[in-house]
């Protein structure tokens, strides 16, 4: 077990980010309630074990599409903002229902990158999140897509999760993806592509192989995850990309098992 992975077993404050591709069925685009319930149960169990969990969730636009019966994601920002406004309530209702079934209280927090840029806003956000955690509550964070512009276009929940992790001095950021981690090629097109176990330096070659788009539902491809890793590791947070479709992966990776791709913190 590497030193970085062994340290995961002692981590107490953990940010978990889940993308739309993990929350929704690829074929229909509708929310995958089976997957969401298993994810909620796993997060609650980690909380029961003494971990402080901050949960960053995408999926509001997909939930809005599902609510209105829209099959194809709109191209315009106002339409996506409207869908996010509709879907945010739907998504939180589902989370509230599942977390409540396992006896866990959650609190919704809507943030944008401006919460990290402005010093006063950043301090207020940090204090609020710390207070929520002190109450034994799991914050469920999403970008305020209903009023955001650039965030919707570039799929910034990956970077937002890194901003949050740095803001609350988390030890670990875990990004749940629809593949096992970072590969040296595109595993969906190249059967010989190999999973990269550990990335100690994000150089031009790592950025090159991380290029390409995500799914038709999500907007944050692997490149935004590499950007998030740069931000997280520079702020003393170890980041991992693991497959969110496999039940138990969160527990396994925090037990030090060699799954996914780890980006060890730099300081």
N, C-alpha and C positions, 0 to 999 in steps of 0.2 A: 504494500500500500504506500503510495507517495505521501510525502509530508503534507502537501496541500489537501489531499483526500482524507488523511487521518485527522486533520484539523476540523473537518466537517462534522465529525462525531461529537465535538464539543460546542458547536455553534448553538447559540441561544436565540438570537434575533435574526429572523430569516424573511426575506422578501420572495414571494412566489408570484411569477407572472404567467398568465395563461392567455394564449392567443385564440382568435376566432376559429382557426383551423382545428384546434383541439376541442373546442366547445360545440362545433356544428358538424352535422353529417355532410361528408363531401358531396354525396350524390344529390341530396335534396336541398342542402343549405339550412335545414331546420335544426334547432338546437338538439344536441344529443343528451337527453335527460339521464340516460344510464351513465354516461361518462361524467356528467356534472355531479351526479349524486356520489359516485365513487371518489371523485376529487374532493368534494366537500367532506366526506367521511375521513379521508386520509389527512386532510388539513386539520380537521377537528381533533383527530387522534394525536397528531403532532403537538397541537396546543395542549391537549390533556397530559402529554408527556413533559410539559414544562417549557415548550418552545414559545417564543413570541413571534406570531405570524402576521405579516402584512401581505394582503392578497391583492395583486394588481390584475384586473380582468378586462380584456377586450370583449367584444361580442354584442355591444349595444346596437350597432347598425344591423348586424345579422338578425338580432331579435326583432328589430323594427320591420325588417323585410319579411320575416316569418309572420308577424302580426298582421301585416297588410296583404300577405300572399304575393309579394313581389319576388320574382325568381332571379332577376339579374340586378346586380348592384348598380345604382345610378352613377353617371359620370360627373354630375355637377355637385359642387360643394353644398349649396343650399338644400338639395334633395337628401344628401347624406346627413346633414345637420338635422333635418326634420326626422329622418329615420332613427338617428341616435336619440333624439328627444323622446320618441315613442318607445324605442327599445330599451332605454335605460330602466324605466319602471318595470317593464316585463322581466328583464334580467335580474333586477334586485328582488322582485317578488319570488322568483325561482330560488335564488340564493337564500333568501330569508326562510322560505319553506324548508329547504333541505338542511340548512344549518340548525334551525329550530328543532328539527326531528332528532338531531344528535345533541341537543341541549346547549348549543353554542350561540351566543349573541354576536351580531355583526353590526357595523356602522358604515354607512356609505360616505365616501369622501371623493369629491370631484376636484381634480387638479389640472393645471396646464403647466407648460414649461415656464411661464412667467412666475409661478410660485417658487422657482429655483433661481431665477434671474434677479428678482427684486429682493434685497436683503431683508427688508421688513416682512414681506410676504413669506419668505422662506422660514424665518424664525417663527412666525405665527403657525405655519403649517407643521413645523417640527414639534412645537409645543402641543398642538392639537392631537397629532398622531401619538405622541408620548402619553398624553392623558388618556386617550382611547385604550392604548395598550395597558396602562396602569390599572384600568378598570376590568381587565381580563377580556376585553372585546377584540375581535378581529376586524381591523379596518379593511373594507373592500373598496379599492381605489380604481377609478377610471378617469380618463381624460374627459374634460368637459366638451365633448365633441359637438354638442348642440350649438356652441358658440365658437368653437375652434375652427381654424382655417387650415393652416399648414399641417396641423396634427393629423387631420383626416387624410390629407394628400400623401404624406410620407409614412404613415403607419407608425406613429411615434410612441406607442405604449412600451416598446422595448426600451427606448431611451428614458421614458418617464419612470419605468421601474428602476433603472440605474440611478436616476436623480433621487427617487424616494429612498433607495438603499443608502445612498451617501448622506441624505438628509437626516435619517434616523440612526446613523452609525450601525447599520446592519453588518453582520459578519459575512453573510452569504446572500447572493441573489441567484435564484433558480428560474430559468426561463423554460417553460414547457412548450415544446415544438411538436410538429407533426412528423419529424424524423429523429433519428437517434442522437444527433449532434452535428458537429461540423465535419464534413468529409473533404477529402482532397480533390473531389470531383462531384458531379451531380449524381447522387445514387439513384435518382428516378430515371436517368438516361444512360448511366454508365455502371454496369454490373461490377466493374473492377474498382470502383471508387472505395476508398478505405476511410474508416472513421478515425479522426484525429483525437487521440486520448487527452492530450494536454497541450495548451498553447501558452508558452511563457512570454512570448513577445508577439505583438500584433504588428507585423510588417506588411510591406506592399504585397507579398505573395499571399499572405492570409487574406488580405482584403480582396485580392483578385479572385481567389477560389470561392469567396463568400458572395460574389456578385450573382445577380439574378433575382427574379421576382418570386414571391410566395404563391399562395393559392389564389383562386379567383375571389374567395370570400375575404381572406385576410389581406392586409396591405403591408405588413412588416415581414420582409423576406430575411434571408440570413445576413444580408449586409447590415441591416439596422441592428441586428443582434451583436455583430462585431463592433459597431459603434457603441452600443451599450456596454460591451465588455471593456472597451477602452476607458469609458467614463467610470465604470464601477471599480476596475482594478486600480486606476489612478487615485481613487478615493479610499483605498484600503479594504475594498469589498471583493471577495472571491466570487466569481460568477460561473455558472454551469448552464449548458444547454443539454436538456435530456428529452426523451420522448414522452409526451404527455398522454399518449394513447394507452400506455401500458400501466395497468393498475399496480400500485406498490412501488413505483419507481422513486417517488419522493422519499419514502422510508428507506429504500435500499441505498440511494445515493447519500443520504445523511448518516447511514451506517458505515459509510466509507467504501461501498462497493464500486468497482471500476466500470461505471456506465456513463454514457454521455461524454461531453467535452468539458474539461475544466480550464478556467482561466484564473490562475492564482493571483491573489492580490499583490500589488507591487510595493506596498509599504505597511 
